[in-house]
Amino acid sequence: MSRIALAMNGVRESSVKGRLRWSLAGRLVARELDNASIVIRSGFAARERLLAAHPTTFFVPPRYDAHMMVVARLSEGDPTAITAAIHAAWTLQTSAE
């Protein structure tokens, strides 16, 4: 994931409590949730589209229901869909500048 995230203009990598985090101007793009998944910033409508189109790749735990985030399963997920979601998260954060 580092290679994908760091290829986007302005994205910085850091580590919080031993987990990697990628941000743009201090705003979250994505971060490791655990060894098997990452949290990706997503608008609510985009999140619903991801969940509908890729139900085995993305999910939303109850604690993230009210947040603009989606979780991606890395091992069994669709790498193209995950990459697209990370790019969408970057675009979301660039529009917040």
MIZA-586237 format. One record per residue (C-alpha): chain; residue in one letter; x, y, z. Coordinates in nm, 4 decimals. Example, Ala and Ser with C-alpha at 12.3 -4.5 7.8 and 13.67 -1.06 7.14 Angstrom:
  chain  resn        px        py        pz
      A     A    1.2300   -0.4500    0.7800
      A     S    1.3670   -0.1060    0.7140
END
This chain:
  chain  resn        px        py        pz
      A     M    0.0000    0.0000    0.0000
      A     S    0.2873    0.2380    0.0662
      A     R    0.3921    0.2366   -0.2983
      A     I    0.0394    0.3196   -0.4135
      A     A   -0.0243    0.5918   -0.1564
      A     L    0.3157    0.7575   -0.1835
      A     A    0.2839    0.7809   -0.5624
      A     M    0.0128    1.0434   -0.5146
      A     N    0.1203    1.4050   -0.4972
      A     G    0.1640    1.5352   -0.1426
      A     V    0.0941    1.2107    0.0424
      A     R    0.3131    1.1505    0.3451
      A     E    0.3634    0.8261    0.5346
      A     S    0.3823    0.8076    0.9125
      A     S    0.3379    0.5473    1.1812
      A     V    0.0898    0.5640    1.4657
      A     K    0.1048    0.2923    1.7307
      A     G    0.3037    0.0729    1.4920
      A     R    0.0535    0.1042    1.2055
      A     L    0.1252    0.2902    0.8831
      A     R   -0.0820    0.5949    0.7964
      A     W   -0.0924    0.7911    0.4703
      A     S   -0.2120    1.1490    0.4795
      A     L   -0.2316    1.4627    0.2698
      A     A   -0.1693    1.7886    0.4563
      A     G   -0.2478    1.6074    0.7818
      A     R   -0.5781    1.4626    0.6567
      A     L   -0.6241    1.0864    0.6427
      A     V   -0.6126    0.9127    0.3058
      A     A   -0.5687    0.5567    0.4392
      A     R   -0.4219    0.3699    0.7341
      A     E   -0.3522    0.0157    0.8393
      A     L   -0.6235   -0.1240    1.0612
      A     D   -0.4489   -0.4555    1.1233
      A     N   -0.2283   -0.6984    0.9290
      A     A   -0.5121   -0.7916    0.6936
      A     S   -0.6979   -0.4668    0.6281
      A     I   -0.6747   -0.0926    0.5779
      A     V   -0.9137    0.1924    0.6462
      A     I   -0.9688    0.4249    0.3498
      A     R   -1.1291    0.7681    0.3612
      A     S   -1.4477    0.7730    0.1544
      A     G   -1.7528    0.9894    0.1086
      A     F   -2.0765    0.8208    0.2147
      A     A   -2.2184    0.7843   -0.1388
      A     A   -1.8866    0.6511   -0.2731
      A     R   -1.8683    0.4099    0.0203
      A     E   -2.2111    0.2684   -0.0629
      A     R   -2.1052    0.2186   -0.4253
      A     L   -1.7873    0.0364   -0.3132
      A     L   -1.9844   -0.1900   -0.0795
      A     A   -2.2364   -0.2744   -0.3519
      A     A   -1.9792   -0.3321   -0.6261
      A     H   -1.7170   -0.5166   -0.4181
      A     P   -1.8820   -0.6832   -0.1144
      A     T   -1.5937   -0.9248   -0.0576
      A     T   -1.3346   -0.6452   -0.0709
      A     F   -1.4933   -0.3678    0.1362
      A     F   -1.6939   -0.3549    0.4576
      A     V   -1.7894   -0.1083    0.7295
      A     P   -1.7660   -0.2182    1.0924
      A     P   -2.0408   -0.0711    1.3125
      A     R   -1.7947    0.1696    1.4781
      A     Y   -1.7366    0.3368    1.1374
      A     D   -2.1036    0.3719    1.0365
      A     A   -2.1087    0.7447    1.1122
      A     H   -1.7632    0.8109    0.9670
      A     M   -1.6487    0.8722    0.6118
      A     M   -1.4433    0.5518    0.6003
      A     V   -1.4492    0.2078    0.4474
      A     V   -1.2347   -0.0941    0.5349
      A     A   -1.0629   -0.2981    0.2633
      A     R   -0.9636   -0.6625    0.3046
      A     L   -0.6145   -0.6883    0.1604
      A     S   -0.5723   -1.0628    0.1218
      A     E   -0.8997   -1.1525   -0.0489
      A     G   -0.9846   -0.8077   -0.1835
      A     D   -0.9721   -0.6840   -0.5412
      A     P   -0.6396   -0.4948   -0.5704
      A     T   -0.7689   -0.2764   -0.8545
      A     A   -1.0719   -0.1702   -0.6502
      A     I   -0.8550   -0.0994   -0.3452
      A     T   -0.6148    0.1114   -0.5518
      A     A   -0.9076    0.3042   -0.7014
      A     A   -1.0511    0.3656   -0.3532
      A     I   -0.7168    0.5021   -0.2312
      A     H   -0.6991    0.7339   -0.5328
      A     A   -1.0572    0.8475   -0.4614
      A     A   -0.9582    0.9168   -0.0994
      A     W   -0.6691    1.1325   -0.2207
      A     T   -0.9053    1.3208   -0.4534
      A     L   -1.1490    1.3716   -0.1651
      A     Q   -0.8714    1.5190    0.0480
      A     T   -0.7344    1.7406   -0.2306
      A     S   -1.0788    1.8963   -0.2684
      A     A   -1.0730    1.9781    0.1051
      A     E   -0.7658    2.1987    0.0659
END
